[in-house]
Amino acid sequence: MGEYSTEMSFLESVTERHGVVFGEESTLRFGIWDYGLFIAMLGLSALIGIYFGFLNKKKQDNTEEYLLGGKKMSIFPVSCSLIASHISGSTILGVPTQIYAYGSQYSMFIVCALATQLSIIYIFLPVFHELQMTSCFSYLERRFDRKVRLVASFMFALNVMLFVPAVIYVPALAFNQVTGINLHLVTPIICSICIFYTTVGGLKAVVYTDALQFILMVGATLVVMFLGVGLTGGFSGVWESAERGGRLIFFNMDPNPRLGISFWTVTMGMTVAWVSLLGVTQSSIQRFLSVPDMKRATKSVWIFTGGMIFIKTCCIFVGLIIYAKYETCDPYSMGVVSKLDQILPYFIMDVGKSIPGLPGLFIAGIFSAALSSMSSSLNTLAGTIYEDFLRHRFPKASEKQASSTMKIIVVILGAIQLACVFVVERMGTVFYLTLALNGVTSGALLGIFSMGMLLRKANTKGVIAGTLLSISIVSTIMIGAQFAQRPAPLPLRVDGCAGLNSTIPATETPIVVEDDLPGIFLISPMYYPLLGFVIIIVVGYTISILSGGCDLMDERLLCQFARSREFRERQKRKAEEAQYAKIGQALKDLEANGKI
């Protein structure tokens, strides 16, 4: 009886501290203000779609308007849309959890972000902007042939269709945790709203909804961050706590490829993944081409990079704040949350319960990030499928018919992604599989475009062979890695929980058992994109040279520094002549108006 009483008093003390009842449903639930803010976010998103679909003077009844916003989009909403699309709900939930459990090594993503920005501005974006193609995959048909284009389009479509359901499922699970509303009820409602505004509003609705969701996302993150700082002894208190817990890790220079995360995995592996995601995929290029000129497109890249660095830095600091809050009494170790991924929603409900609406604001921000990813993928995939697989079958279709067809495709794709959310729910390992799948295809995609723009002699045979080998090898590694043990988190403590005694021992870091799998299956998943990229470049270029290379006729298909000197000089003369002609025309107009 004595031991039972001691254990119960311990549980009661933890209940008082963390606001939950063990063995019963958590008392940390949404209130009226939380539901109000969440519903308002969904309502505004739907209204934006209604405005651009039915009330705006520019109707979404042609492909240029539907996919590119008439190429007259403003810099700021386009930049916000890019940020919101890249910062998914998985990012907002996953990065703080990563920092809480594994330390701050992820902060070296800043190097990755800057390298990505330079690659986009100086290699890929100038080519796409000069050619002005509705689908970036049409570049591959001009550079190689239709087979390469279809292979790349299929890889991109498969990647998105498998990845987005996981992106939607994560915040839906968080919403279920803080409201108790059945996942099967809330997910269809929210996804239907996203499908609606994407279908009727086109790119403009997606971009402006993303901008709204970006503002909401940033606001929610900042409010929670500053509230958490106030509860954990200020910035210095957070920093000291992280230092005591060994969470301040910035330059782990260990080259061991088996490390889940290190300086090299972040700066090398993630750079390839990000350049692929942001520099050569349709969702990003579609937005860069929606602004009128290259100068504004470049500004969009700069704003996007700065915004992405800012938000991810805030997410990193939120992870440190959570660790400072639960430094000596970890909710995961005590069973308050069943998964480490639930630590952030629990923290929000714990520290924000005294401020009406704050938990609702933050959960709405997480869902906003997920919806922006879903809407972007729907709009992008609709354009990709129509341009690459359907347009040639309906050569006489009008622009209005093409736009209507893409809207139907959006509805079908949305329904498929919604169904896949429930598949992800029932197959636990699928969530990790879909995340790893991004690494399988991203390196190969970047390799295809890089060979086209950087290597003059690259040809179709080399690209196809390199792509098939790259995907085969990385897929085999990914599948084999599913049987490997996952890295154990850094030590998590419960010795500071009130009433703790020998009846309930403190949690120790799990002992890492060496896997019997071959070493190749144990490399960090963050290296998958880099490995895939290297394979396709080495194998593809070698086969290209051995099979006779390529006699390239249009040098505009190469990036600026890969073009011949003669072509660059001709381009420079044409630009100067165009500038002189523009000045001459302006002088004639002034003279005709009697102003000179």
C-alpha positions as CSV (number, residue, x, y, z in Angstrom):
1,M,0.0,0.0,0.0
2,G,2.9,2.4,0.8
3,E,4.4,2.0,-2.6
4,Y,1.1,2.5,-4.3
5,S,0.4,5.7,-2.3
6,T,3.9,7.0,-3.1
7,E,3.4,6.3,-6.8
8,M,-0.1,7.9,-6.9
9,S,1.2,11.1,-5.1
10,F,4.0,11.3,-7.7
11,L,1.5,11.0,-10.6
12,E,-0.7,13.7,-9.0
13,S,2.2,16.0,-8.7
14,V,3.1,15.6,-12.3
15,T,-0.5,16.0,-13.2
16,E,-0.5,19.3,-11.4
17,R,2.6,20.5,-13.1
18,H,1.7,19.4,-16.6
19,G,-2.1,19.7,-16.6
20,V,-2.9,16.1,-17.6
21,V,-4.5,13.2,-16.0
22,F,-2.8,9.8,-16.4
23,G,-5.0,7.1,-17.6
24,E,-7.7,9.6,-18.6
25,E,-8.1,11.9,-21.6
26,S,-6.0,15.1,-21.4
27,T,-7.7,18.2,-20.0
28,L,-5.6,20.3,-22.4
29,R,-8.3,20.9,-25.0
30,F,-9.4,23.7,-27.4
31,G,-11.7,26.4,-26.1
32,I,-14.2,28.7,-27.9
33,W,-11.5,31.2,-29.0
34,D,-9.3,28.4,-30.3
35,Y,-12.1,27.0,-32.5
36,G,-13.0,30.5,-33.6
37,L,-9.5,31.4,-34.9
38,F,-9.1,28.0,-36.5
39,I,-12.4,28.3,-38.4
40,A,-11.7,31.9,-39.4
41,M,-8.5,30.7,-41.1
42,L,-10.3,28.2,-43.1
43,G,-13.1,30.6,-44.0
44,L,-10.7,33.3,-45.2
45,S,-8.9,30.7,-47.4
46,A,-12.2,29.7,-49.0
47,L,-13.2,33.4,-49.5
48,I,-9.9,34.0,-51.4
49,G,-10.7,31.1,-53.7
50,I,-14.3,32.5,-54.3
51,Y,-12.9,36.0,-55.1
52,F,-10.4,34.9,-57.7
53,G,-12.7,32.2,-59.1
54,F,-15.9,34.2,-59.4
55,L,-15.6,37.9,-58.5
56,N,-12.2,38.9,-59.9
57,K,-12.3,40.5,-63.3
58,K,-9.5,38.2,-64.5
59,K,-11.2,34.8,-64.8
60,Q,-9.2,31.6,-64.4
61,D,-10.3,30.4,-67.8
62,N,-6.9,30.0,-69.6
63,T,-3.8,28.1,-68.8
64,E,-1.5,31.2,-68.4
65,E,-3.9,32.8,-66.0
66,Y,-4.7,29.6,-64.1
67,L,-1.1,28.3,-63.8
68,L,1.0,31.6,-63.9
69,G,-1.4,34.2,-62.7
70,G,-1.1,36.0,-66.0
71,K,2.6,36.5,-65.3
72,K,1.8,39.7,-63.4
73,M,2.0,38.5,-59.8
74,S,3.7,40.8,-57.2
75,I,7.0,39.9,-55.6
76,F,5.8,39.8,-51.9
77,P,2.9,37.3,-52.2
78,V,4.9,35.1,-54.6
79,S,7.8,35.0,-52.0
80,C,5.4,34.3,-49.1
81,S,3.8,31.6,-51.2
82,L,7.2,29.9,-51.8
83,I,8.0,30.1,-48.1
84,A,4.6,28.8,-47.0
85,S,4.9,25.9,-49.5
86,H,8.3,25.0,-48.4
87,I,7.6,25.2,-44.6
88,S,5.2,22.4,-44.2
89,G,3.4,21.3,-41.1
90,S,6.0,18.6,-40.8
91,T,8.6,21.3,-40.6
92,I,6.9,23.3,-37.8
93,L,6.3,20.1,-35.8
94,G,9.5,18.2,-36.8
95,V,12.2,20.8,-36.4
96,P,11.5,21.6,-32.8
97,T,11.2,17.9,-32.0
98,Q,14.6,17.3,-33.8
99,I,16.2,20.0,-31.7
100,Y,14.6,18.8,-28.5
101,A,15.7,15.2,-29.0
102,Y,19.0,15.4,-31.0
103,G,20.4,18.9,-30.5
104,S,20.9,22.0,-32.7
105,Q,23.1,20.7,-35.5
106,Y,20.2,21.3,-37.9
107,S,20.9,25.1,-37.5
108,M,23.6,24.7,-40.2
109,F,20.8,24.7,-42.7
110,I,21.7,28.3,-43.2
111,V,24.7,27.2,-45.3
112,C,22.4,25.0,-47.2
113,A,19.9,27.8,-47.8
114,L,22.5,30.3,-49.1
115,A,24.0,27.6,-51.4
116,T,20.5,26.9,-52.7
117,Q,19.8,30.6,-53.4
118,L,23.0,31.0,-55.4
119,S,22.3,27.9,-57.4
120,I,18.8,29.1,-58.3
121,I,19.8,32.6,-59.2
122,Y,22.9,31.8,-61.3
123,I,22.2,28.4,-62.8
124,F,18.6,27.4,-63.2
125,L,16.3,30.4,-63.0
126,P,17.9,32.4,-65.8
127,V,17.4,29.5,-68.2
128,F,13.8,28.9,-67.3
129,H,12.9,32.6,-67.3
130,E,14.5,33.1,-70.7
131,L,12.6,30.2,-72.3
132,Q,9.3,31.1,-70.5
133,M,7.8,27.6,-70.5
134,T,4.6,26.8,-68.7
135,S,6.0,23.4,-67.6
136,C,9.6,23.2,-66.5
137,F,9.6,19.6,-67.7
138,S,9.1,20.9,-71.3
139,Y,12.7,22.1,-71.0
140,L,13.8,18.4,-70.9
141,E,11.9,17.6,-74.1
142,R,13.7,20.5,-75.9
143,R,17.1,19.6,-74.4
144,F,16.8,15.8,-74.8
145,D,13.5,14.2,-76.0
146,R,10.0,13.4,-74.9
147,K,11.0,10.2,-73.1
148,V,13.2,12.2,-70.6
149,R,10.4,14.7,-70.0
150,L,7.9,11.9,-69.2
151,V,10.3,10.1,-66.9
152,A,11.0,13.3,-65.0
153,S,7.3,14.3,-64.8
154,F,6.3,10.8,-63.6
155,M,9.0,10.9,-60.9
156,F,7.8,14.4,-59.7
157,A,4.1,13.4,-59.7
158,L,4.8,10.2,-57.7
159,N,7.0,12.0,-55.2
160,V,4.3,14.6,-54.5
161,M,1.4,12.2,-54.4
162,L,3.1,10.1,-51.8
163,F,4.7,12.9,-49.8
164,V,1.7,15.3,-49.4
165,P,-0.6,12.9,-47.5
166,A,2.1,12.5,-44.8
167,V,2.3,16.4,-44.7
168,I,-1.4,16.6,-44.1
169,Y,-1.6,13.7,-41.6
170,V,0.9,15.2,-39.2
171,P,-1.1,18.4,-38.3
172,A,-4.3,16.4,-38.5
173,L,-2.9,14.2,-35.8
174,A,-2.0,17.2,-33.7
175,F,-5.5,18.7,-34.2
176,N,-7.0,15.4,-33.0
177,Q,-4.7,15.5,-30.0
178,V,-5.8,19.0,-28.8
179,T,-9.5,18.7,-29.8
180,G,-10.5,15.1,-29.5
181,I,-12.3,15.4,-32.8
182,N,-12.1,12.2,-34.9
183,L,-9.3,12.4,-37.5
184,H,-11.6,10.9,-40.1
185,L,-14.0,13.8,-39.7
186,V,-11.6,16.8,-39.6
187,T,-9.3,15.7,-42.4
188,P,-11.9,15.5,-45.2
189,I,-13.4,18.9,-44.2
190,I,-10.1,20.7,-44.2
191,C,-8.8,19.0,-47.4
192,S,-12.1,19.8,-49.2
193,I,-11.7,23.5,-48.5
194,C,-8.1,23.3,-49.8
195,I,-9.3,21.5,-53.0
196,F,-12.1,24.1,-53.4
197,Y,-10.0,27.2,-53.4
198,T,-7.3,25.6,-55.5
199,T,-9.8,24.4,-58.1
200,V,-11.7,27.6,-58.6
201,G,-9.0,30.2,-57.9
202,G,-6.0,28.9,-59.7
203,L,-2.5,30.1,-58.9
204,K,-3.6,33.5,-57.7
205,A,-5.8,31.9,-55.0
206,V,-3.0,29.6,-54.1
207,V,-0.4,32.4,-53.8
208,Y,-2.6,34.8,-51.9
209,T,-3.9,32.1,-49.6
210,D,-0.3,31.0,-49.0
211,A,0.6,34.6,-48.2
212,L,-2.2,34.7,-45.6
213,Q,-1.2,31.4,-44.1
214,F,2.5,32.6,-44.1
215,I,1.6,35.6,-42.0
216,L,-0.5,33.4,-39.6
217,M,2.3,30.9,-39.4
218,V,4.9,33.6,-38.5
219,G,2.6,35.3,-36.0
220,A,1.8,32.1,-34.2
221,T,5.4,31.0,-34.0
222,L,6.6,34.4,-32.7
223,V,3.9,34.5,-30.0
224,V,4.6,31.0,-28.8
225,M,8.4,31.7,-28.9
226,F,8.2,34.8,-26.8
227,L,5.7,33.3,-24.4
228,G,8.0,30.3,-23.9
229,V,11.1,32.6,-23.3
230,G,9.2,34.3,-20.6
231,L,8.4,31.1,-18.8
232,T,11.9,29.6,-19.0
233,G,14.1,32.4,-17.6
234,G,14.7,34.5,-20.7
235,F,17.0,33.9,-23.6
236,S,20.0,33.3,-21.3
237,G,18.0,30.8,-19.3
238,V,17.1,28.9,-22.5
239,W,20.7,28.9,-23.7
240,E,22.1,27.7,-20.4
241,S,19.6,24.9,-20.1
242,A,20.4,23.8,-23.7
243,E,24.1,23.9,-22.8
244,R,23.6,21.8,-19.7
245,G,21.6,19.2,-21.7
246,G,24.2,19.0,-24.5
247,R,21.7,20.3,-27.1
248,L,24.1,23.0,-28.4
249,I,25.7,21.2,-31.3
250,F,26.8,23.3,-34.3
251,F,29.9,21.8,-35.8
252,N,29.8,18.0,-35.5
253,M,32.5,17.5,-38.2
254,D,32.5,13.7,-37.8
255,P,32.5,12.4,-41.4
256,N,30.9,9.1,-40.5
257,P,28.1,8.7,-43.1
258,R,26.1,6.7,-40.6
259,L,25.4,9.7,-38.3
260,G,21.8,10.7,-38.6
261,I,22.7,14.4,-38.6
262,S,26.0,16.2,-38.7
263,F,27.5,19.3,-40.3
264,W,28.1,17.3,-43.5
265,T,24.7,15.7,-43.8
266,V,23.0,19.1,-43.4
267,T,25.3,21.2,-45.6
268,M,25.8,18.6,-48.4
269,G,22.9,16.2,-48.3
270,M,20.2,18.8,-47.6
271,T,21.7,21.3,-50.2
272,V,21.1,18.8,-53.0
273,A,17.5,18.1,-51.8
274,W,16.7,21.8,-51.5
275,V,18.2,22.8,-54.9
276,S,16.1,20.0,-56.4
277,L,12.9,21.1,-54.5
278,L,13.3,24.8,-55.1
279,G,15.3,25.1,-58.3
280,V,14.1,22.5,-60.8
281,T,10.6,21.4,-59.7
282,Q,7.4,22.8,-61.2
283,S,5.9,24.2,-58.0
284,S,8.8,26.6,-57.5
285,I,9.5,27.5,-61.2
286,Q,5.8,28.1,-61.7
287,R,5.9,30.9,-59.1
288,F,9.1,32.4,-60.3
289,L,7.7,32.7,-63.8
290,S,4.5,34.3,-62.5
291,V,6.4,37.6,-62.0
292,P,6.9,39.9,-65.0
293,D,10.7,39.8,-65.3
294,M,14.0,38.2,-64.2
295,K,14.9,41.1,-61.8
296,R,11.7,40.6,-59.8
297,A,12.1,36.9,-59.9
298,T,15.6,37.3,-58.4
299,K,14.2,39.5,-55.6
300,S,11.6,36.8,-54.9
301,V,14.4,34.3,-54.4
302,W,16.2,36.7,-52.0
303,I,13.0,37.4,-50.0
304,F,12.2,33.7,-49.9
305,T,15.7,32.7,-48.6
306,G,15.5,35.4,-45.9
307,G,12.0,34.3,-44.8
308,M,12.9,30.6,-44.8
309,I,16.0,31.2,-42.7
310,F,14.0,33.4,-40.2
311,I,11.1,30.9,-39.8
312,K,13.4,27.8,-39.4
313,T,15.6,29.7,-37.0
314,C,12.5,30.4,-34.9
315,C,11.5,26.7,-35.0
316,I,15.0,25.8,-33.8
317,F,14.7,28.2,-30.9
318,V,11.3,26.9,-30.1
319,G,12.9,23.4,-29.8
320,L,15.4,24.8,-27.3
321,I,12.7,26.5,-25.4
322,I,10.7,23.2,-25.1
323,Y,13.9,21.5,-23.8
324,A,14.4,24.3,-21.2
325,K,10.8,23.9,-20.1
326,Y,11.0,20.1,-19.7
327,E,14.7,19.8,-19.0
328,T,14.3,17.7,-15.8
329,C,10.8,16.3,-16.4
330,D,10.4,15.0,-19.9
331,P,6.7,14.4,-20.8
332,Y,7.6,11.7,-23.3
333,S,9.6,9.7,-20.7
334,M,6.7,10.0,-18.3
335,G,4.1,8.8,-20.9
336,V,2.3,12.2,-21.0
337,V,2.7,12.0,-24.8
338,S,3.1,8.8,-26.6
339,K,5.4,10.0,-29.3
340,L,8.2,12.6,-29.4
341,D,6.4,14.2,-32.4
342,Q,3.6,15.2,-30.0
343,I,5.9,17.3,-27.8
344,L,5.2,20.6,-29.5
345,P,1.4,20.4,-29.5
346,Y,1.6,19.4,-25.8
347,F,3.9,22.4,-25.1
348,I,1.5,24.8,-26.9
349,M,-1.4,23.6,-24.9
350,D,0.6,23.6,-21.6
351,V,2.0,27.1,-21.8
352,G,-0.8,28.7,-23.9
353,K,-3.8,27.5,-21.9
354,S,-3.9,30.8,-20.0
355,I,-4.2,32.9,-23.2
356,P,-7.5,32.4,-25.0
357,G,-7.0,31.6,-28.6
358,L,-3.3,31.1,-28.6
359,P,-3.4,27.3,-29.0
360,G,-5.9,27.7,-31.8
361,L,-3.7,30.2,-33.5
362,F,-0.7,28.0,-33.4
363,I,-2.5,24.8,-34.6
364,A,-4.1,26.9,-37.3
365,G,-0.5,28.0,-38.3
366,I,0.5,24.3,-38.5
367,F,-2.5,23.5,-40.6
368,S,-1.8,26.5,-42.8
369,A,1.6,25.2,-43.6
370,A,0.2,21.8,-44.5
371,L,-2.6,23.3,-46.6
372,S,-0.2,25.5,-48.5
373,S,1.9,22.4,-49.4
374,M,-1.3,20.6,-50.5
375,S,-2.7,23.5,-52.6
376,S,0.7,24.1,-54.3
377,S,1.0,20.4,-55.2
378,L,-2.5,20.3,-56.6
379,N,-2.1,23.3,-58.8
380,T,1.4,22.2,-59.9
381,L,0.5,18.6,-60.6
382,A,-2.7,19.6,-62.5
383,G,-0.5,21.7,-64.8
384,T,2.2,19.0,-65.1
385,I,-0.2,16.2,-65.9
386,Y,-2.1,18.3,-68.5
387,E,1.0,19.7,-70.2
388,D,3.0,16.5,-70.2
389,F,0.4,13.7,-70.6
390,L,-2.8,15.2,-72.0
391,R,-2.3,18.3,-74.1
392,H,-0.9,16.4,-77.1
393,R,-4.0,14.2,-77.1
394,F,-6.3,17.2,-77.4
395,P,-4.5,19.5,-79.8
396,K,-7.6,21.4,-80.7
397,A,-8.8,22.1,-77.2
398,S,-9.4,25.8,-76.4
399,E,-7.7,27.6,-73.5
400,K,-11.0,27.6,-71.6
401,Q,-11.3,23.8,-72.1
402,A,-7.7,23.3,-71.0
403,S,-8.4,25.4,-67.8
404,S,-11.5,23.4,-67.1
405,T,-9.7,20.1,-67.6
406,M,-7.0,21.1,-65.1
407,K,-9.7,22.0,-62.5
408,I,-11.2,18.5,-62.9
409,I,-7.6,17.1,-62.4
410,V,-7.2,19.1,-59.2
411,V,-10.4,17.6,-57.8
412,I,-9.3,14.0,-58.7
413,L,-5.8,14.5,-57.3
414,G,-7.2,16.0,-54.1
415,A,-9.5,13.0,-53.6
416,I,-6.6,10.6,-54.1
417,Q,-4.4,12.5,-51.6
418,L,-7.2,12.6,-49.1
419,A,-7.6,8.8,-49.4
420,C,-3.8,8.4,-49.0
421,V,-3.9,10.3,-45.7
422,F,-5.9,7.3,-44.2
423,V,-3.4,4.9,-45.7
424,V,-0.6,6.7,-44.0
425,E,-2.6,6.6,-40.7
426,R,-2.9,2.8,-40.9
427,M,0.6,2.0,-42.0
428,G,3.0,3.5,-39.5
429,T,6.2,2.9,-41.4
430,V,4.7,4.5,-44.5
431,F,5.2,8.0,-43.0
432,Y,8.9,7.5,-42.8
433,L,8.9,5.8,-46.2
434,T,7.3,8.8,-47.9
435,L,9.9,11.1,-46.3
436,A,12.7,8.9,-47.5
437,L,11.1,8.8,-51.0
438,N,11.7,12.5,-51.4
439,G,15.5,11.7,-51.1
440,V,15.2,8.9,-53.7
441,T,13.8,11.1,-56.4
442,S,15.2,14.6,-55.6
443,G,18.8,13.7,-56.4
444,A,17.8,12.1,-59.7
445,L,15.6,15.1,-60.7
446,L,18.4,17.6,-59.9
447,G,20.9,15.4,-61.8
448,I,18.7,15.4,-65.0
449,F,18.3,19.2,-65.1
450,S,22.0,19.7,-64.1
451,M,23.2,17.5,-67.0
452,G,21.0,19.4,-69.4
453,M,22.1,22.9,-68.3
454,L,25.8,22.3,-67.3
455,L,27.0,19.4,-69.5
456,R,27.0,20.2,-73.2
457,K,27.7,16.6,-74.3
458,A,25.0,15.0,-72.1
459,N,22.5,13.0,-74.2
460,T,19.3,11.0,-73.8
461,K,21.0,7.6,-73.5
462,G,23.2,8.9,-70.7
463,V,20.4,10.6,-68.8
464,I,18.0,7.7,-69.0
465,A,20.7,5.2,-67.9
466,G,21.9,7.4,-65.1
467,T,18.4,8.0,-63.8
468,L,17.4,4.4,-63.8
469,L,20.6,3.4,-62.0
470,S,20.3,6.3,-59.5
471,I,16.7,5.5,-58.5
472,S,17.4,1.7,-58.4
473,I,20.4,2.0,-56.0
474,V,18.9,4.7,-53.7
475,S,15.6,2.9,-53.6
476,T,17.3,-0.4,-52.6
477,I,19.2,1.5,-49.8
478,M,16.1,3.1,-48.6
479,I,14.1,-0.1,-48.4
480,G,17.0,-1.9,-46.7
481,A,17.3,1.0,-44.2
482,Q,13.7,0.4,-43.0
483,F,15.1,-2.6,-41.0
484,A,17.9,-0.6,-39.4
485,Q,17.6,0.8,-35.9
486,R,16.7,4.5,-35.6
487,P,19.2,6.8,-33.8
488,A,18.5,7.1,-30.1
489,P,17.8,10.6,-28.8
490,L,20.1,12.5,-26.4
491,P,19.5,11.9,-22.7
492,L,16.0,12.9,-21.5
493,R,15.6,13.4,-17.8
494,V,12.7,12.9,-15.3
495,D,14.7,13.3,-12.1
496,G,13.3,16.8,-11.6
497,C,9.7,15.6,-11.5
498,A,8.1,16.3,-8.1
499,G,7.7,13.2,-6.0
500,L,10.0,11.0,-8.1
501,N,11.5,8.1,-6.2
502,S,12.8,4.6,-6.9
503,T,9.3,3.3,-7.7
504,I,9.5,5.1,-11.1
505,P,13.0,5.2,-12.4
506,A,14.4,8.0,-14.5
507,T,14.5,7.3,-18.2
508,E,17.9,6.5,-19.7
509,T,19.0,6.9,-23.2
510,P,18.4,3.6,-25.1
511,I,21.5,1.6,-25.7
512,V,22.4,1.6,-29.4
513,V,22.8,-1.9,-30.7
514,E,25.0,-2.4,-33.8
515,D,22.9,-3.4,-36.8
516,D,23.9,-6.6,-38.7
517,L,22.9,-4.9,-42.0
518,P,25.6,-4.1,-44.6
519,G,27.1,-0.6,-44.0
520,I,25.4,0.9,-47.2
521,F,22.0,0.5,-45.6
522,L,23.1,2.5,-42.5
523,I,24.0,5.7,-44.2
524,S,22.0,8.8,-43.1
525,P,18.8,9.3,-45.2
526,M,20.0,12.9,-45.6
527,Y,22.7,11.6,-47.9
528,Y,20.2,9.9,-50.3
529,P,19.7,13.0,-52.5
530,L,23.5,13.6,-52.7
531,L,24.1,9.9,-53.5
532,G,21.4,9.9,-56.2
533,F,22.8,13.1,-57.7
534,V,26.4,11.8,-57.9
535,I,25.3,8.5,-59.5
536,I,23.3,10.1,-62.3
537,I,26.1,12.7,-63.1
538,V,29.0,10.2,-63.1
539,V,27.1,7.3,-64.9
540,G,25.0,9.6,-67.2
541,Y,27.9,11.7,-68.4
542,T,30.2,8.7,-68.9
543,I,27.5,6.9,-71.1
544,S,26.8,10.2,-72.9
545,I,30.5,10.5,-74.0
546,L,30.8,6.8,-74.9
547,S,27.6,7.0,-77.0
548,G,28.7,9.9,-79.1
549,G,27.8,12.9,-76.9
550,C,25.3,15.6,-78.2
551,D,25.4,18.2,-80.9
552,L,23.5,21.0,-79.2
553,M,22.0,23.5,-81.5
554,D,20.2,25.9,-79.1
555,E,22.7,27.2,-76.5
556,R,19.9,28.9,-74.6
557,L,19.3,25.5,-73.1
558,L,22.6,25.8,-71.2
559,C,23.2,28.0,-68.2
560,Q,25.1,31.2,-68.8
561,F,28.6,30.1,-68.0
562,A,28.2,26.8,-69.9
563,R,27.5,28.7,-73.2
564,S,30.2,29.4,-75.8
565,R,31.9,32.8,-75.8
566,E,30.7,33.5,-79.3
567,F,27.1,33.0,-78.2
568,R,27.4,35.1,-75.1
569,E,28.9,38.0,-77.2
570,R,26.0,37.8,-79.7
571,Q,23.5,37.8,-76.8
572,K,25.3,40.9,-75.3
573,R,25.2,42.7,-78.7
574,K,21.5,41.9,-79.1
575,A,20.8,43.2,-75.6
576,E,22.6,46.5,-76.3
577,E,20.8,46.9,-79.6
578,A,17.5,46.3,-77.9
579,Q,18.4,48.9,-75.2
580,Y,19.4,51.5,-77.8
581,A,16.2,50.8,-79.7
582,K,14.2,51.3,-76.5
583,I,15.9,54.6,-75.8
584,G,15.4,55.8,-79.4
585,Q,11.7,54.9,-79.3
586,A,11.4,56.8,-76.0
587,L,13.0,59.9,-77.6
588,K,10.7,59.7,-80.6
589,D,7.7,59.5,-78.3
590,L,8.8,62.6,-76.4
591,E,9.4,64.4,-79.6
592,A,6.0,63.5,-81.0
593,N,4.4,64.8,-77.9
594,G,6.3,68.1,-78.2
595,K,8.2,67.5,-75.0
596,I,11.7,67.9,-76.6
